[in-house]
Amino acid sequence: MTMNDRPNNGFRESLGPTRAKVADRLISVTCGITAISDEGKGTKLPGSGIFIAPFLGLTAKHVVVDMMNLHSSRPIYGKRIPVTIRLHQIPTIDHETFPPDEMPIWVVREVTECPYSDLALLDVFPENSAAKALAAAAWNDAIPKICLLPPSLEARVRILGYPGVSRQFDDVAKRLDVTSNVVLSEGRVTEVFADWRLPPRPSGPAILGPRTTPDQDLTDFPCFEVTAPIEQGMSGSGTVSGPELVGIVSSGLDLPADDSADAGRSRIASLWPLIFTRNISMGLGRASFLELLQSALLNCADWREVEKRAYLDESQGKPRARLRPA
C-alpha cells in the first residue's frame, strides 16, 4: 500500500494563524481509513478517524460497517473477517516538510463497536517506521483531552478529516495507491439531542405533525448538530471544541437551497455512550471503556459525571443509552 496524501499547496496560508494552529495540533492524531478485501476483489475509502490513546483509534461505526461489506459472505463470530483496514496519516500540514518517501500507515487488528451509537474503537499497530516515528515524536502532546458530554449551544467546533480523492488497485502486486486531501471544517453547535433525531427541515404548520425519513436511522442515537460542512470521506472524523474532543462525525445533511443561513449541517455522535462499550482489544489485553477511563489511559475530566448519569433502557424495541438530568 502506498499513499499520496498532501494538503493542497497553500493549505496552511489559507487557514490563517489560529486555524493553522488547530490543524497543527490535530494532524498527527487524525487519519484517513482505507479497506481492501484479502482476496483483492474490493477496495474502499470509507472515512476518517482520530487517536484517543496510544494505539487506540476512534471512528464512526457506519464507516466500519461499510468496510466489512467488502466481504461477501456472512461474518462468523470468532472468525477473522478477511478485510484489511489501514489508517494513513499526514505528519504535518506544511507541504514543504514532508518526508520524501514514507507516510505513516497503521493496520487495524480489531474493531470494537459501541452498541448504542455510531461509534467504533480501533486497535492498531504500526505498519511502517514512519508510523512508529510519528507516534514517538508527537502523540504525547497531541492526543486530545476527551469531553464525553456534548458541547453547549453556539459552541465553536472544528473538524479535521481526510476526504478521499482517488484510489487505484494494482491487482498483480495487490497494492492500493490512495490520494486524499486534508480538510479543516468549522462551525457552531445549533442543537443538542439526547436521542434519535430527524433531519433538519423548514418549519411548517404544526398540524402536519412530525415527518419521518430514511435519514432518521443515521442519527438514531445521542448526537448534536453543527453548521460545519462535511465532505465525503470525513465520516468518523474527530470534532473538537477548544482543546477537547467532543464527538465523531456521523452524517452530513443538506438543507433546502432557499435556506441560506448555515446551509451546511452535520450530525455529530456524542461520546458519552462509549462508557457502555466492553471487551475492547488493547493489544495485550482487553478492557471496558469505563476501565480505560478509571486507569487514566484516557484524558477525560467528566467521566465520573457520565458514570452517575448514564443508564440503559429500551424504547421502540431497541436498547438505548440515556442520561439522567444533571
C-alpha positions in Angstrom: 0.0 0.0 0.0 1.3 3.4 -0.9 -0.1 6.8 -0.1 -0.1 10.2 -1.8 -1.6 12.3 0.9 -0.8 16.0 0.6 -2.7 19.1 1.7 -3.1 21.4 -1.2 -0.3 23.9 -1.8 -1.1 27.0 0.3 -3.2 25.0 2.8 -1.6 26.5 5.8 -1.8 30.0 4.4 -5.5 29.6 3.6 -6.2 28.7 7.2 -4.9 31.8 8.9 -2.8 31.6 12.1 -5.5 30.5 14.6 -6.9 27.7 12.4 -3.4 26.6 11.3 -2.5 26.2 15.0 -5.6 23.9 15.4 -4.6 21.9 12.3 -1.0 21.5 13.5 -2.3 20.1 16.8 -4.7 17.6 15.3 -2.8 16.4 12.2 -0.6 13.8 14.0 -3.6 12.2 15.7 -6.0 12.1 12.8 -6.1 9.6 10.0 -7.8 8.5 6.8 -9.2 5.0 6.6 -8.9 2.5 3.7 -10.0 -1.1 3.3 -9.2 -3.9 1.0 -10.5 -7.4 0.9 -7.8 -10.0 1.4 -8.8 -11.5 -2.0 -8.1 -8.1 -3.6 -11.6 -8.1 -5.0 -12.7 -4.8 -3.5 -11.4 -1.5 -2.0 -13.0 1.4 -0.1 -12.1 4.8 1.2 -14.9 5.0 3.7 -13.9 7.7 6.2 -11.6 9.2 8.8 -10.7 8.7 12.4 -8.8 10.1 15.4 -6.5 8.5 18.0 -7.7 8.9 21.6 -4.9 7.0 23.3 -1.7 5.3 22.1 -2.6 2.6 19.5 -6.4 3.2 20.1 -8.4 4.9 17.3 -12.0 6.1 17.2 -14.2 6.4 14.1 -17.9 6.1 13.1 -19.4 2.7 13.3 -21.0 3.0 9.9 -17.5 3.5 8.4 -16.6 0.1 9.8 -19.8 -1.5 8.5 -19.1 0.0 5.1 -15.6 -1.6 5.1 -16.9 -5.0 6.2 -19.4 -5.0 3.3 -16.3 -5.8 1.1 -16.5 -9.3 2.5 -19.3 -11.1 0.5 -20.0 -14.0 2.9 -21.7 -13.6 6.3 -19.2 -13.0 9.2 -18.9 -15.8 11.7 -18.4 -14.9 15.3 -14.9 -15.5 16.5 -13.5 -15.9 13.0 -11.4 -13.1 11.5 -13.1 -11.3 8.6 -10.8 -11.2 5.6 -10.8 -7.4 5.2 -7.6 -5.5 5.9 -8.2 -2.0 7.3 -5.4 0.6 7.3 -5.1 4.1 8.7 -3.0 6.6 6.9 -1.7 9.9 8.3 -0.1 13.2 7.3 2.6 14.2 9.8 2.4 18.0 9.1 0.2 20.5 7.2 3.3 22.2 5.9 3.8 20.5 2.5 7.4 21.6 2.3 8.4 19.4 5.3 7.0 16.1 4.1 9.3 13.1 4.3 10.4 12.1 0.8 9.2 8.5 0.9 7.2 7.1 3.8 3.9 8.3 5.1 2.7 6.9 8.5 0.4 3.8 7.9 -1.3 1.7 10.6 -3.0 -1.7 10.4 -6.2 -2.3 12.4 -6.0 -5.5 14.4 -9.6 -5.4 15.8 -12.7 -3.3 15.8 -15.0 -2.8 18.8 -18.4 -1.3 18.1 -20.3 0.8 20.6 -23.8 -0.9 20.8 -25.7 2.3 21.4 -24.2 4.8 19.0 -22.4 5.4 15.7 -19.0 4.9 17.3 -16.3 2.2 16.9 -12.9 1.8 18.5 -9.8 0.6 16.5 -6.9 -1.4 18.0 -4.0 -0.6 15.7 -0.3 -1.3 15.3 2.3 0.5 13.1 2.9 -0.9 9.6 6.0 1.2 8.9 8.7 3.1 10.5 7.1 6.4 9.7 4.1 5.5 12.0 6.4 4.5 14.8 8.4 7.7 14.5 5.2 9.9 14.4 3.8 8.2 17.5 7.1 8.6 19.4 7.6 12.2 18.4 4.1 13.7 18.5 1.5 11.6 20.4 2.2 12.6 24.0 1.3 16.2 23.4 -1.2 15.9 20.6 -3.7 13.2 21.7 -6.7 15.4 22.7 -8.4 15.6 26.0 -11.9 13.9 25.8 -15.2 15.6 26.9 -17.8 12.8 26.9 -20.8 15.2 27.3 -21.8 17.2 24.2 -20.8 20.9 23.9 -23.2 23.7 24.7 -25.3 25.5 22.1 -23.4 28.0 20.0 -20.0 26.5 21.0 -17.5 26.6 18.1 -16.3 23.3 16.8 -13.6 22.2 14.3 -13.4 19.0 12.3 -10.2 17.6 10.6 -10.8 14.9 8.1 -9.4 13.1 5.0 -11.7 13.1 2.1 -10.6 10.5 -0.5 -9.8 11.9 -3.9 -9.0 8.7 -5.8 -7.7 5.1 -5.4 -6.1 2.7 -7.8 -5.6 -1.0 -7.1 -2.7 -3.0 -8.7 -4.2 -6.4 -9.0 -0.9 -8.1 -9.7 1.1 -6.5 -6.8 -2.0 -6.4 -4.6 -1.2 -2.8 -3.8 -3.6 0.0 -3.2 -2.5 3.6 -4.1 -4.6 6.3 -2.5 -4.7 10.0 -3.0 -6.6 12.1 -0.4 -6.7 15.6 0.9 -6.9 17.2 4.4 -9.9 19.4 5.1 -10.4 21.6 8.2 -14.1 22.5 8.6 -15.6 24.6 11.4 -19.0 25.8 12.6 -21.1 26.2 15.6 -23.5 23.9 17.6 -27.1 24.5 16.7 -28.9 21.7 18.6 -28.1 19.0 21.1 -30.1 15.8 21.1 -30.4 13.2 23.7 -31.9 10.6 21.5 -32.7 9.8 17.8 -33.3 12.8 15.5 -35.0 13.7 12.2 -33.0 15.7 9.7 -33.5 19.5 9.7 -36.3 20.8 7.7 -38.1 24.1 7.1 -40.7 25.0 9.8 -44.3 24.2 8.8 -47.8 24.2 10.2 -47.9 22.2 13.5 -51.0 20.4 12.3 -48.8 18.4 9.9 -47.1 16.7 12.8 -43.7 15.0 12.7 -42.4 13.5 9.5 -40.1 10.5 9.3 -37.5 10.0 6.6 -34.8 7.3 5.9 -32.2 9.7 7.4 -33.7 9.1 10.8 -31.8 5.8 11.1 -28.5 7.7 10.5 -28.8 9.6 13.8 -30.7 7.1 15.9 -28.5 7.8 18.9 -27.4 10.7 21.1 -25.9 13.4 18.9 -25.6 17.1 18.2 -25.9 19.2 15.1 -23.3 21.7 13.8 -23.1 24.1 10.9 -19.7 22.7 9.8 -19.9 21.3 6.3 -18.7 17.7 5.7 -17.2 16.3 2.6 -17.5 12.6 1.5 -14.8 10.7 3.4 -15.0 12.8 6.5 -17.4 10.4 8.4 -15.6 9.3 11.5 -13.6 12.5 11.9 -13.0 13.9 15.3 -14.8 17.0 16.3 -13.1 19.3 18.7 -14.3 22.3 20.7 -11.3 24.2 22.0 -8.7 21.6 23.1 -11.3 18.9 23.7 -12.6 16.0 21.5 -16.4 16.2 21.8 -17.7 14.0 19.1 -17.3 12.0 15.9 -18.8 12.9 12.6 -21.8 10.7 11.7 -23.5 12.3 8.7 -23.7 15.4 6.6 -27.1 17.0 5.8 -28.2 19.3 3.0 -30.7 22.0 3.8 -33.0 23.3 1.1 -31.4 25.8 -1.3 -33.5 28.7 -0.1 -32.2 28.2 3.5 -29.2 30.4 3.1 -28.2 30.7 6.7 -25.8 27.9 7.7 -26.9 25.7 4.8 -24.3 23.0 5.6 -25.3 20.9 8.6 -23.7 17.8 10.1 -24.7 15.4 12.8 -22.0 14.5 15.3 -22.2 11.4 17.6 -21.9 12.3 21.2 -19.1 10.4 23.0 -20.8 9.5 26.3 -22.4 6.2 25.1 -18.9 4.8 24.8 -19.0 4.3 28.6 -21.1 1.2 28.0 -18.6 -0.3 25.5 -16.9 -3.5 26.7 -14.3 -6.1 25.6 -12.1 -3.5 23.8 -8.9 -5.0 22.4 -5.8 -3.3 23.7 -3.0 -5.3 22.2 -2.0 -7.5 25.1 -5.4 -7.5 26.9 -9.0 -6.3 26.9 -10.9 -3.7 28.9 -14.1 -1.9 29.1 -14.2 1.8 28.2 -15.0 2.6 31.8 -11.9 0.7 32.9 -9.8 2.7 30.5 -11.2 5.9 32.0 -10.6 4.7 35.5 -7.0 3.8 34.6 -6.3 7.4 33.3 -5.2 6.0 30.0 -7.7 8.4 28.5 -7.5 12.1 29.4 -11.1 12.8 30.4 -12.4 15.1 33.1 -16.2 14.4 33.0 -16.4 10.6 33.1 -17.4 10.4 36.7 -20.4 12.6 36.0 -21.3 10.5 33.0 -21.0 7.3 35.0 -23.5 8.7 37.5 -26.0 9.9 34.9 -25.8 7.3 32.1 -28.2 4.4 32.1 -29.7 1.9 29.6 -33.3 1.2 28.8 -35.5 0.2 25.9 -37.6 2.3 23.5 -39.5 1.2 20.4 -38.0 -2.2 20.8 -34.4 -1.0 20.8 -31.9 -0.7 23.7 -30.8 2.8 24.2 -28.3 4.8 26.2 -29.8 7.7 28.1 -28.7 10.4 30.5 -30.4 11.4 33.7 -30.9 15.2 34.1 -27.9 17.0 35.7 
